[in-house]
Amino acid sequence: MKKVVIIGSLDTKEAEAKYLKDRLKELHLRPFILDVSMRQHKPEILKSDIRNEEVAAAGGSSIERVGSLELAEAIKIMVEGATEILRKLYDKGEISGVVGYGGSVGLTVSTTVMKALPFGVPKLVVTSLSADAGRFIGHKDIAVVPSITDMAGGKTVNRIEGLMLTRAAGAMAGMVKAEPPPSEEKPFIVASQFGVTTPQVRMCKELLEDIGYEVAAFHAVGTGGRSMEETVENGLAAGVLDITTHELADRLVGGVYDAGPTRLETAGRLGVPQVILPGALDIINFWRPETVPERFKNRRFYYHNPNVTLMRTSVEESRELGKIVADKVNKAKGPTVVVIPLKGWSSYDVEGGVTTVDYYGKPTGEPWYQHESNAAFTKALEDRIDRSKQNVELLKVDYHINDRKLSELLTTILHDTIKDRWKKGTYIG
């Protein structure tokens, strides 16, 4: 049996580690204790498989020194050491899953260490901070089990904590033992999707599947963009259909769906064929209306739902986004086709479509659709893109982003780039 690694601080939460270990053994798994305690201590009821002294050494320090440091620095050393140890175990093929537990420190340490393992390795954390776990997990595939009560250590666990740790052990056993049925290996396409571009992604997905591709759509909400870039980085993607690039707007302006500085760069750097659209670049995302910063009080808004407030990108922001996209595209090593739909970039961005409200929620009577902003993006992109590159092309097409005829064009271009029969200048809008 491969190991299920338990990441825990035995100096303060030894009873929880023992309880979890016992439950995993009952489920015919092989638990392996990795102690990340940040001070010297003597185990009372449980012996670790990797002592915290070894973890500190792997992090380039000693447990004596770690115990003398401020918490943030101590955590950094123990995370580095535990990550190094976990990677070596994984490289040897000895890990079937990882489970961590704890409050803010336990959540921080265990999730950070788990992120060193690739997608698909079962990962789970039991924590009293379940409501905040998302910001620790980010775009990684880490499951969360709420502990409900805090974890106080001692020699026993309370009945609620015991129930949740038992459920966590069961979940880990299920993840370790469950395997998807075998499927036909097909070239893998990744696509970016948001509610306002979903019709286009769905149509492209159907067309691509009909000609033999497997398609995965990533929800472009910051974490989705990061996951898509990582999937490309890991060599899984034969091609990228980046329909929804609006995470760039959130990063530029300060919206909530920022996918980080390397969004729209991985495929280009690795030479993976890509087709890029300005999907939803008319949108900057915030949560409920009261969360929108006051500096935007003179802007136009639309309420996507009670919890998501959209702000229309301005002419100046759109112009800057055009430059940003051009700079990223100019670095691309593989076939890269940028397609600009001239009739709008989202289901809201269409002539005669929805009207906006002001900062206070009062109807303005003004349309969401704003040709000037889209045109500013397109001109900035045209002015900055390197037209001398034979692997880069810019197409302007007289479609809306959710038009069916656009789907046919996009899938044909992407298919041809993957099959190495695409040539710049072949296609026109």
N, C-alpha and C positions, 0 to 999 in steps of 0.2 A: 504494500500500500504506500502511496505517496503521502507526504506530510501535509497536514492542515496547520499552518503556522498561526499561533495565537500571539498577538502583539499586546503586551500589557505591562503595567508598572506594579511589580510585585511588592514593592515597599509599602504601598498604600492600598492596593486592590488585589491582594493575593487570593482571598476567598473567591472572588469572581473568576479568576483564572482557573482555579482548581475545579470550581463548579462547571465551567464551560468545558474544560478538558474531560471531566468525567462524562458529561453528556455526549461529547463527540465520540469517546471510546465506546459508549453504549450503542452508537449508531455505526460501529465498525469502521471508524476512521482512525487515523494515526495523528493525534495532536502533538504539536511541537512548540514548546514555550520559548518565546523570545522576550527576554526581560529588558525593558527600556527605562527602568527606574533611574532617576538622576542623582542618586546618592548611595553610599555604601549601606548595605543592610544584610541581615541574616534571615534567610527563609525560615518560616515557622511551620507551614503546612504543605509547601509545594517547592519542589526543586525545578529550576529552569533548565532547559536544554542548552540555551545560550545565555550565559550570565551577563549582567549589565557591564561588568568589567570588560568583557570581550567586545561588547557593542561600542563602548567608549574608545577602546583601542582601535577598532575598525574605523572610528571617526577621527582618528589622529590625536587622541588625548588619553586621559586616564580618568577613572571614576572619581578619584580624589579631587582632581581639578574641576571636573564637571560639577561636583557638589558645591564648589566654592563660587561658581559663576552665577550671574543673573539668569533668570529663567529662560529668556529668549535665546541667549547664547548657549545655554545648556541643551535646550531643545534642538538647536541646530546641529550640535555635535552628535547627539544621540540619533537624530534622524539620518545623518550622513552614515553613521556606523551601521544602523539597522538596514538602511537601503543597500549598502555594500554587501552585507551578509545575505539579504533576501535575494539580491541579483545572482549571487554565486549559487545559492540553492536552486534557483530557477534554471540557471544555465546548466546545472547538472541533471535537470529533469526530476528534481525531488519534491516539487511543490504541486499540490492539487488544489489548494485554496488558502486564503488568508482571512483571518477574522481579528478585528481589533475592538477595543471597548474603552469607555471612560467618559469623563466630562470634557471640558475645553482642551486640556492638555492631551488627554488620551485620544480625543478626536483629531487634534492637530497632528500628533505624531503618527498615529496609525494610518490615517488617510494619506498623508504625505509620503510615507514609506510605500504604501500600496500602489501609488501612482507610478512607481518604477516598473511595475509588471505590465505586460501588454494586455490589450483588449481580449476578453474571453476567459482569462483566469478568474475563477470565482473570488470575489472580494466582498466583505461585509463588515459593517461596524455597528456596534451596539452603543448607544449614547443617550444621555439625558438631554442633549442639545439637538434633538432631531429637527426642530424647526429651523435651525441655523446650519444644518449639515450641508446643504446645497453649496454654500459658498466655500466650504472646505473641499468638497468633492470636485467641483468644477465640471468638466466634460468627461470625467472618467466613469467607468462602469462599476461603481461601488454601491452596493445595496445598504439600506439603513434600517435598523430595528430599534425603535424607541425603547429605552430602558424604563421609562415612566418615572421610577424613583431614582435618586442619585445613588452613586456607588460609594459606599462608606467603608468598604474593607472589613476588617475584623476577621473572625473565624468562620462566620456563616453568612449566607445571603438571605434577604427577606423573601417572602412568598411571591411578591410581585416581580422582584428582580429575578428570582429563580425561574418564574414562568417565562419571562422575556428572554433570558439566556438559553433556556431550553428551546424556545421557538427559533432563536438564532442558530443553535446547533442543528436543528432540523432543517432550516433553510440552507445552511452550508452543506449539509449532507445531500440535500436535493440537488443543489447546484453542481456539486462535485460528481454526482452519479448520473445526472441527466446529460444526454448527448442528442443533438438533433439528428434526424434520419439523414442518411447520405443523399446528396443531391448532385445533379449534373453540374460539372464545372463549366461556367460560362464567363466570358469577359465581363468585368465588373465596372459599372459606371456609377460615379457619385454625382449627386445633384443637390443644389441648395433650394430650399422651399420655405415659403411663408404663406399665411392664409391668403394674402392678396395676389399671390402668384401660383397658388396650388393648381388652378385649372391648366396652366401651361405645363407644369411639371408632370401632372397626371397624363396629359396627352402624349408628351414625349416619352414617358415611361412605357406606355402601351406600345408605341411605335418601336421603341428600342427593344422591348421584349419580343416583339413579333419577328425581329431579325436576329435574335439569338443572344441578346445581352441580359445580364442581371443588373437591376437598377436599385440603388439605395438613396432615398431622399433624406437630407439632413435639415432639421428645423433651424432656420437661420436666426437663432435667438442668443447669439454669443457663444454658448456652449456648443451648439450645433455646428457653427462655423469652425470652432477649434477641433471638434471631432472629425469633421470632414477633412480638414487640413492634415490631421494626424493619420487618417486612413490613407491619404495619398502618400504621406511620408513613409508609411509602412510598406509601400509597394503593392497595395491591393488594387489600385485603380488603373484600368486601361484607358480611361478618359474621364474628363470632368465637364459636367454641364452646369456651369455656375450661373444659373438663372437669377438668383436672388442675392445681390451683393450689398444690401442695405446696411449690413453690420458696419461697413466702412463709414456710413453717415453717422451712426451712433457713436463710433469712436471719435470722429472729427468734432462733433458738436456736444457730446456728453450725454447721449441717450443710454438706455439700460441694457442694450443688446450689443455691447462691444465685444468683438471676437479677437481682439489683440492686434499687435502691430504686424504680424506675419500673414494676416488674412489676405487671400488672393495672391500668394507668393509661392506656395509649395509646388504646385503643378508646373509653373514656369521654371522654377529652379531645377526640377528633376527632368524637364523635357516631356512631361506627360501632356498629350493632346487636350486642349481645353477650348470650350466655347463660352464666352462671357457676355452677360447682359446686365443692364443697370436696373435689375428687378428691385422694386420697392425703394429705390434711391430717392424717391419723392417723400420718404417717411423717416422721421426721427421718433423713437419710442420712449415713452415714460409710463410710469404706473398710473395710479389714480390721479385725477386732475390736481388735487392739492399737493402732489409731489413735484409738479413741474416748477423749476426754478423761476423766481420772480423776474430774472433778467429777460425772460421770454414773454413778458406780458403783452407785447405788441404784435405777437405772432398769430398765425391761424392754426386751429386745431380741429381734430375730429375724434369722437369717442368710438374707438373700435369695439370696446365692450366696457362694462363698469370698472374694470381693473386695468385697462390699457388705453392710454391717451396718445394720440398721434399728432405730431407737429410737422407742418409742411416745410420742406427744405427751401431755403431762400435762394435767390439768384447767386449771391456771393458764396454760399456754402456749396451750391451745385458746381460752380466754377472751380472751386478748390477740389472737389471730388473728382472732377474731370482730370485734373492734373495728377491726383493721387493714383487713379486707375491707370493713366498713361505711363507713369513712372514704373508701376508694377509690371505692366504688360511689356514694356521695353526691355525688361530683364529676362523675359521668357526665352527658353532655349528650344522648346518644342513648338509644334503648330498651335497657334493662338489666334482665334477669330473673335473679335468683339462685334456684337450685333446690337444696333440701337433701334428699338421700335419707336417710330416717330409719333405714334398715336397714344402713347401713355405707357407707364411702367408698373402700374398696379391696378387692381380692380376699382380703386377709388380715383385713379389718375386717368380720367377719360372726360372728354367734352360732354357737358350735360349731365355729369355725375353728381356726387354728393356735394353739399355746401358745408361750410365750416362754422365753427363757433370761436368766440374770442377767449382770452385767458380766464374769464370769469364764467364761461359757459353760455354766454348770450349769443344767439344766432347772428351771423354777420351778413348772410345772404350772398357771400362771396364764394365762388367755387373752389374746391380743392385743386382741380386741374389748373396748372399754371405753366403754360407753354414757355414763358420766358426762363424759368428755372431749368427746365429740361434742355432748352436750347443753349443755355450758358454752359451746362455740363458738356454737351456734345461739341461745342466750339473749342472749349479748353482741351478736350480730349484730342480732337483733330489737330489742333495747333502743336500739341506736345508729343504725340505718338511718333515713333520712329518709322516713317514710311519706307525707309531703305531696307528694313529687315524683311527678308523673304518668308520668314516663318510667322509674320504678324500681319493681320488684315483687319480693317475696319469696314463694316457694312452698315449702311443706314437703310432701313426697310419701312415701307408704308403700312405697318401693321400696329395693332395694339399688342401688348405683351401676352395677352391671353387668347390671341387669335389662333385658330386651328392651322391656317396656312403657315404661320410662323413655326409651329411644331414640326411640320414636314421639312422646312428649311433647316432648322437646328439639328434634327436627327440625321439628316443627310450629310451635313457638314461634319458633324462629330464622327459619324461612321466612316467617312472618307479619310479623315485625319488619322483615325486609329488604324485603318487598312493601308496607310501610307500611299494614298492616291489623291490626296488633296493638293491643290496647287493654287497659290495666290492668284486672284483675278478670275477664278472659275465661276464664282457665284455672284449674282447681283440680287438686290432686293426686289 
